């Protein structure tokens, strides 16, 4: 009789431990909460192609238009806010980057050595973000306002140049992937297409060049959510 009671007690103890183990094993994994204010840093590369269109009648030796490549590194900071509703994440982000995105054309005045230069020193954006969270992974699209310092220059041979440098305002659109590493830290990869609008250098009556200031930016970065 005592043996049966002891066996029954052991079975009850083992069964209780098994049920407890099952309860632990089926407990859902922790899901990241994307809501909140965050701040971070980023580095990347900007690249594109500037389209320069020259306007001057009866000048067959000067190319009417020319495309040339631009490129260079960039780095900066970002500040944003997310609000999560189930798996949908909405937010707003502002960023600012110093840049060294520049390019140089081939000869535009055949035999004279005339060329164009383009340089973007810095740019920033203010964007809306909308995405879908797969637990710790967020995929999102983004778009909004862009602004930046753009300088375009006409080099009239080795001794003379005419340039125009302005802060231009345009737009941007892009997409990104962000991965939560801890409750507070996340890493991201982002692509942006940036259009800072046209800029025109005037040389005189009916004589000017219009530059199309667009580029692509790819960035990697880290965010800290408060």
C-alpha positions, 0 to 999 in steps of 0.5 A: 500500500505504501508502495502504491502511494509512493508511486502515485506521488512520484507520478504526480510530481513528474506529471506536474513538472512535465506540464510546467515544462510544456507551459514554458515551451509554448510561451510566445516569444517576445515581440519588439515594440517599435513605438517611440522616439529614436535617434541614430547615425548613418553612413553611406554613398551617394551616386547618380548622373547629372544632365546638363543642357546648354542653350545658345543658338548657332554653336555647333562646336558646343554640345547641347546636352551632356550626362556625367556621373557623380558620386561620393560618401556621406554620413549624418544623423537621424531623429524620428518617431514610430507608432505601431498598430498591430503589425503596421508601423507609421512614423516620421523621420528627419535626417541630415548628412554631410556629403562629398558627392561630385562629378566632372564632365567631358569636354563640352566645347570641342578643342577648348577644354571647357567642362562642367562640375557638380558638387553636393556638400550636404543634404537633409530630408523630412519624411513620412514612413509606413511599414509592416513589422514581422516581430523584430524586422521592419520593412518600410517605404518612405518619402517627403521633403529634401533639401541640400547645398548644390554647386554647379560650375562652368569651367571656361578653359583653365583661367575662368569659371562661372558657378552657381551655389544654392540651397535647393529644395526638392523631394525624396522617395525610398525604402528600407529594412530595419532589424531590432537587435535589443529592446532599444537598439536596431540596425537599418539599411535604407535607399533614397532617390533624391531630386533637388530640382534644376539649377541654371547658370546664366552667361548672358542673353539666351546663354545658359546651362540647366543642371538636373540635380538628382542622385541615389543614396544608400545608407546603413545605420543604427538607431536607439529607441527611448 
